[in-house]
């Protein structure tokens, strides 16, 4: 009997983990752009990532007795910095969408704005809605017991609490996937216009690197200065990569002025037609 229960428990855990993995894969697939960026740029970005990991290992190895403190600060800074980059990316993407919607021709507007509806909708669904539900539950609990508002919202609060109790592992997995893939692909901005990710990444790199300049120029050697130098070096590398990506894509035929041209009037050799054929 005990063996049967253990086997049943193992299968139940495996099934539950499998659901979480499928949740991660599904959300990651929805957050991935339809069109790949330039392969040369992808290769340089991969090299930049490995160079960043190597610089972290070297910095920790040379920090001596400060290595434990450096690792703790780097882990905290990585999480906080990633969330800040996600917040900056969302704001910049929204501003870019407004600009593109105002400047694009009506025959192109729908096709360029539709790809980002799913990533931004997922962002709202897995992050904003649970926070609002939790805030509403807390607000309802603070109402007087006999008030009409408390009586009306009590069933909603109980139902929302039950749903969140069973759904929170999937919400956490989905939220992590949305933030990670969203920052990596800038919420599918490349599907709106291939030149847009380079502009957005440039803005994100400026926002994340500007705060490290003050600490990096300090004469005193400390953990904070080491972290600032690493962050500043990473930001400068990203800025150089985004400039290279922008220029390379322009040489391949992408232009901002193409937004104002009707889709059927774009030349047959235009890159947008090659990408459309490739995505079929």
WOWOVEN-V668912 format. One record per pair of residues at least 24 apart in sequence whose C-alpha atoms are under 8 Angstrom apart, sorted by sequence separation. I is the first residue (numbers start at 1). GAP is how many residues later the second one is. D is the distance in Angstrom with one decimal. If there is no record, write none. Layout:
I|GAP|D  I|GAP|D
This chain:
137|24|7.8  209|26|5.3  133|27|6.9  134|27|7.9  208|27|7.2  209|27|7.8  206|29|7.0  205|30|5.2  205|31|7.7  205|33|6.4  206|33|7.8  130|34|7.6  205|34|6.4  202|36|7.3  201|37|7.6  202|37|5.6  201|38|7.7  202|40|6.1  201|41|6.6  202|41|7.9  199|43|7.2  127|44|7.8  198|44|4.8  126|45|5.7  198|45|7.1  126|46|7.9  198|47|6.4  199|47|7.8  126|48|6.5  127|48|6.2  198|48|5.8  126|49|5.6  195|51|6.1  123|52|7.3  195|54|6.9  123|55|6.4  194|55|7.6  195|55|7.9  122|56|7.2  123|56|8.0  119|59|7.6  195|59|7.3  194|60|7.5  195|60|7.9  195|61|7.8  119|63|7.5  120|67|7.1  119|68|5.8  119|69|7.2  116|71|6.4  116|72|5.9  115|73|6.8  116|73|6.9  116|75|7.8  115|76|6.2  116|76|7.5  115|77|6.9  112|79|6.6  113|79|6.0  112|80|4.3  111|81|7.8  112|81|7.1  33|82|7.9  31|87|7.7  30|88|7.0  31|88|5.5  30|89|6.8  86|93|6.3  93|93|7.4  89|94|6.6  93|94|7.4  83|96|7.5  86|96|7.1  90|96|7.8  93|96|7.1  86|97|5.4  89|97|6.2  90|97|7.6  85|98|6.8  89|98|7.9  96|100|7.9  82|101|7.9  93|107|7.1  92|108|6.4  89|111|7.0  92|111|7.7  89|112|8.0  89|115|6.4  88|116|6.2  85|119|6.3  88|119|7.6  85|123|6.9  84|124|7.8  81|127|7.5  23|147|6.8  27|147|6.2  31|147|6.7  20|149|7.7  24|149|6.1  28|149|5.8  32|149|7.0  20|150|6.2  23|150|7.2  24|150|6.0  27|150|6.4  28|150|7.0  31|150|6.0  23|151|6.6  27|151|6.8  31|151|6.4  108|151|7.1  33|152|7.1  20|153|7.0  24|153|6.2  28|153|6.4  32|153|6.8  37|153|7.5  70|153|6.0  74|153|7.2  31|154|7.7  33|154|8.0  34|154|8.0  69|154|7.7  105|154|6.0  108|154|6.9  32|155|8.0  33|155|4.8  35|155|7.3  104|155|4.5  105|155|4.7  107|155|5.7  108|155|6.0  31|156|6.6  32|156|6.4  33|156|7.8  35|156|6.4  103|156|6.7  104|156|4.9  105|156|6.1  106|156|7.5  107|156|5.9  31|157|6.7  33|157|6.8  34|157|6.6  37|157|7.4  66|157|7.4  70|157|8.0  103|157|6.4  104|157|7.7  105|157|5.9  33|158|6.2  105|158|8.0  100|159|7.7  59|167|7.6  56|174|7.7  55|175|7.6  52|182|7.0  48|189|7.5  45|196|7.6  44|197|7.6  41|200|7.5  41|204|6.1  38|207|7.8  38|211|7.6  35|240|6.8  35|244|7.2  34|245|7.1
